[in-house]
Amino acid sequence: MFWKNEWKKLAVIVAVFLGCFYLPVGHARFDNAVLEAFHLVKWYAREHVLLCLIPAFFIAGAIAVFVSQASVMKYLGAKAKKVVAYGVAAVSGTILAVCSCTVLPLFAGIYRMGAGLGPATAFLYSGPAINVLAIALTARVLGIQLGVARAVGAMAFSIIIGLLMHFIFRKEEQEKAAAQMAMPDEEVKRPLWQNGLYFFSMVAILVFANWGKPDVAAGLWAAVYSTKWIVTSVFAVALGVMLVLWFGIKWWKVALTALPTAALAVAFPEQPMVAFAAAVVGLSAFTSTDKGEAGEWFSSSWGFAKQILPLLLIGVLVAGALLGRVGHEGLIPSEWVGTAVGGNSLRANFIASFAGAFMYFATLTEVPILQGLIGNGMGQGPALALLLAGPALSLPNMLVIRSVLGTKKTVVFVSLVIVMATFSGMVFGVFFH
């Protein structure tokens, strides 16, 4: 009776014990991999959580509370016109140009509000993949052919993958569309232009707060970078005014957030994240205590944070342990990847796509990584395959997608990205050696 009921628990205990008993502590590669995991998660927490994820959580929460379900279904729903739905999804992702993790709260928000699986996954891919700056940097550093191929491939991928996801799960989408048709129209609480400006201000804060430093001191990108925090502050003030005028927030609550934030910005001009953190704390404080729409906004944003943030941090830890950071080794030696992606074989393109899909790339870091790999013999085809699979996916990203879509849809989505990236790399490698 014992073996019938308890053998699984015993097996787990034995496996954990053996893992602890033979833990390779003291071996240089294992010890270094553990350090790399914590280095990567520390870097991620400093560079991405406050400036990227928290604004994205607030935007996702706002989508769930302030955007009517009818509006989402009209443009992105299962019954929406395909040209409109996929066009809106691809363009929205292109404008945001966020990393594979920052796009997740936004994707979860529109999907739960009724967006069709196809348009939602098109948006999920296009956000990190169709990054105008990254494509321009690719063309300048790695060659015009790779830059153009990346741009064309990413735009085509977002639509093709979305259409394939819709076709593969069309039965579920038809049931979803039928259920949506039976839903009554929602009452509109404020004009569309007010909601539009409100969302525009939050997206602008997300974009400008994360505006990357260029490698040259001249040009438009450098000019914007030099004023990024001024522009961010202007949009933050605009958001505060809107919350008072259109959302019923007491002016003194906004003032209690704005004044300390401004004081910290003056006191620590070289550390703008201090002021940004104060603004986030203040916004969280006065929205969480509100009993109206603002309170619902915070609750929805907090719900996304609870679901997504732990999975992302766990995923970043694992990715750091396995693959390390740029220029640092994890458990998997970088030379294994380098020697496996030479030439233009099916194997080389698949390995590049597969490795890229599981690695975590911060925005723009894929270009110097590829520059080093190409210098070590990586073929042009595998280079494109990694560019098409890597920025759009990562191990942390997959964990969160699974929590939103489920295992089956996640496996299909990831597989489509890897297969299409492999095929595209092989075709590109035939023409450009």
Secondary structure by P-SEA (a helix, b strand, c coil): ccccccaaaaaaaaaaaaaaaacccccaaaaaaaaaaaaaaaaaaacccccccaaaaaaaaaaaccccaaaaaacccccccaaaaaaaaaaaaaaaccccccaaaaaaaaaaacccaaaaaaaaaaaccccaaaaaaaaacccaaaaaaaaaaaaaaaaaaaaaaaaaaaaaaaaaaaaaaacccccccccaaaaaaaaaaaaaaaaaaacccccccccaaaaaaaaaaaaaaaaaaaaaaaaaccccccaaaaaaaaaaaaaaaaaccccaaaaaaaaaaaaaaaaaacccaaaaaaaaaaaaaaacaaaaaaaaaaaaaacccccccccccaaaaaaacccccaaaaaaaaaaaaaccccccaaaaaaaaaaaacccaaaaaaaaaccccccaaaaaaaaaaccaaaaaaaaaaaaaaaaaaaaaaaaacc
